[in-house]
Each structure stands twice: as C-alpha cells, then as structure tokens.
Amino acid sequence: MSWMAAGTSKGDTERITGEVIALRPANLVGLLIFWLLLAASWRPDVLLLGLAVSVVALAVTRPLLPQKAGPTRPLTIGRLVLIVRFLLYYLREVWISAWHVALYVLNPRIRVESTLVRYHTTLRGQLAIAVYSVLITLTPGTMTLHFDESSRRITVHWLRFQGREDASQLIVLESWVRELFS
C-alpha cells in the first residue's frame, strides 16, 4: 500500500522524500534524538528503526507543512533581548496566574465565577494569532476557545475574570506578540 500527497504523481513521491531529508535535517535529527530518548537505548537496531520512523514521519507530514516560509527577521542582539524580556514577562505572568488558581482551588471561600470573554484582536497573520491563542491557553486560569476570522474576535474562557485589570493583560500580551512578529 502506498500513499501520495495531494497533487503529486508517483514520480514526485521520491522527490518529496528526498526534499524532506534535504530541507529538514534539523527535524530529522530532532525526531531521531527524541526516539532514542524514548527508547532509552543506543543499540544499532533501535537507531536504524528510529531513523526509519523519523524519515517516514517527515515524509508523511510534509504535505501539512507550508511550502514557503514567510519573511523572517534576522536574529540580532536587540531581537534576542526582546525575546528574553518577553520570556521573563510571560513566566512572571504564568507564575502569578498559577498562584491565583492554586488559591482558588485551596480556599473554598473564594467564589469562582468563570466568564467567557470576547476580545477583538488587531493581530495579522495566522502564526501570530495562533501563538497568541496558545499563550493565552498556557496561562493558568484561561483558555482560548474560538477565533472568529470575520470579526477578528478571540473567545477566552476565564476562570475568574476581574474586569479591566484582566482585560489589560490581554492587551499587553497582544502587544508583546505583535512586537515579536512584526
């Protein structure tokens, strides 16, 4: 039984497999290392099986990946500082949110009133919106439920929404994502 990516002929299958190995060596090495860590063995048969599984995984997922990457900004010292500042900001926010969620769970007297918040975003680009949504979901006490492309609204489930203060957190996070992806 054979598989083919949509829009390819049998002759293209070999070319695509070759491109996967040629264009994504870091992915191949990463998958192989992950395989070896899971297998907890460096025997040659485990290594060969891991290599085969990694090549097949890359070949199968190739049609799912974008063919051309968008323009990227070079990694400069200023950009690296921006990324580190964002990570410090975000880790602080996650820690504070985790502390609040722990207090809600451990103190039965605190009344938790979960809320659905619809937030209009001005972010452009699927990757920026996806990263923004994931960052919201990774913050304890919040979860992105839906993004409506026509109205540009993100629906967020908030464990305990405090009004303007919490809404301002969405704005600040959005500005960080905009800065990182501009």
N, C-alpha and C positions, 0 to 999 in steps of 0.2 A: 504494500500500500504506500502510495507517495502523496505528498502534499505539495501545493504550489501557492504562492502568494497571489492575491487577486491581481489580474492584469499582467501575468507573466506567462511565458511559454516554457516548454520543457528545457529549451536551451538556456533560458535565463536563470534557471534554478541553480546551476553550477556557478554562474557568475555572481549571483546573490550570496551564496555561501562563501565564495572567495572574498567578496566585499565585507562580509561580516567579520571575517578574521582579519582582513587587511585594515579596515577602517575602525575597528573597535578592539584593539589589542588590550587596552586597559580593562574593558568589560570582561574579556576572556580571562585575563589574569585574576581579576577580582572574583569572578564566579568560581574559578579553579581554587583559589585560596579559601573561599567560603566553603566549597565542597570538602577540602582537606580538613578544615577546622571541624566541620560537622562529622566527618568520618573518623577524625582523631587517629589517622594512620597515614604514613608516608610510603606504604608499600607500592611497588610499581603497578600492580593491577588496579589498586584504588586510584592511583594517579592517572592511569590511562582511562579508566571508566569516568573519572571526574572531568577529564579533558573532553571526552566524547559527549558527555551530558552538557557541558558548557557550550560546546560548538553547536549542538542541536538546539539548546535553549536560545542562543543568539540568532540562529538561523530562523527559528520559528517566530521569534518576537521582532525580527527585522521589519516586516510589513507594518507593525504597530508603531514604529518609531518615525518621527518626522524625517523626511528625506533631506531637507536643508535646514540647518540651524539659522536662526535669526542673527542679526548683527550682535556681536558681543563687544563689551568694553574690555580693554586690556586691564590686567590686574596690576595696578600701580600701588605705591605706598599709601596714597590717600584713600584709595578704594579699600585696601586691606584694613586700614584704620577704621573706615566706615563699617566694614563687616564685623570687626571686633567690637566696636561700640554698640552695634545692633545686637550682637550675641549677648553682651553684658546686660543691655537693657532688657532683652527678651527673657533671659534667665532670671533676672530680678522679678519681672512680672509673673513668670511661672511660679517662682518660689512664693511670692505673696499670694497668688491665687490658690496654690496648693495649701497654704496655711489657712486661708479663709474656708476652703472646702473642708479641711480637717476639723476646724472649729464647728462648722455646721453639722458635721456628722457626729462629733463627740458631745456636743451640747444640745440636748433635746429641747431646751427652752428657746433656742433661736428658731424662729419660724422661717422656713424656706419657701419662698413663693417664686417658682420658676416662671420665666417670661419668654415669649418669642419676640425678638426684636428684628425689625426690617430696617436694614441700613443701606442707603444709597452710596455706591462707591463710584469714584471717578477714575479708578484704575483702568488702564487699557492693556490688552494683551492677555491671552489665556494663561500663560505661565504666571504672570504677576497675580492674577485673580486666584489661580489655583494655590499658589504659595500663601497668599493672604488667607484664604479659606482654611488651609491646613494649619497655619499658625494660630488662627482662632480656635480650631478644634483641639490643638495640642495644649492650649491653655486650660488648666483645670477649671471646671465650672461652666465652660462654654463649649458649644458645638455648632459648626456650620451645618445647616440642614439643606439649604437650597440657594441656587443663584439663578435669578431670572435675567436672561440676557436682554430682553426688550426694555425692561425698566431699570436695569443695572442695580438691582437690589439683592442683597445677601440676607437670607433669613438665618438668624442665630438664636439657638436655644441658650438662655442664660439661667443658671441655677438660682442666682439671687441678684436680680438687676436692681442697681441702686440709682438709676436715673442718669443725670448729666455726667456724673463722675465716671460711670462705666461707659457711657457713650463716648466720652472724650478719649477713653482708652482705644476704642475702635479707630478714631480719627488719628491718634498718634501712631498706632500700628500701621495704618494705611499709609501715612506719610513716610514711615521707615521703608515699607515695601516699595513705594513709588521711588524713593531715593536709590534703593538698591537696584531697581530695574530700569532706571532712566539712563 
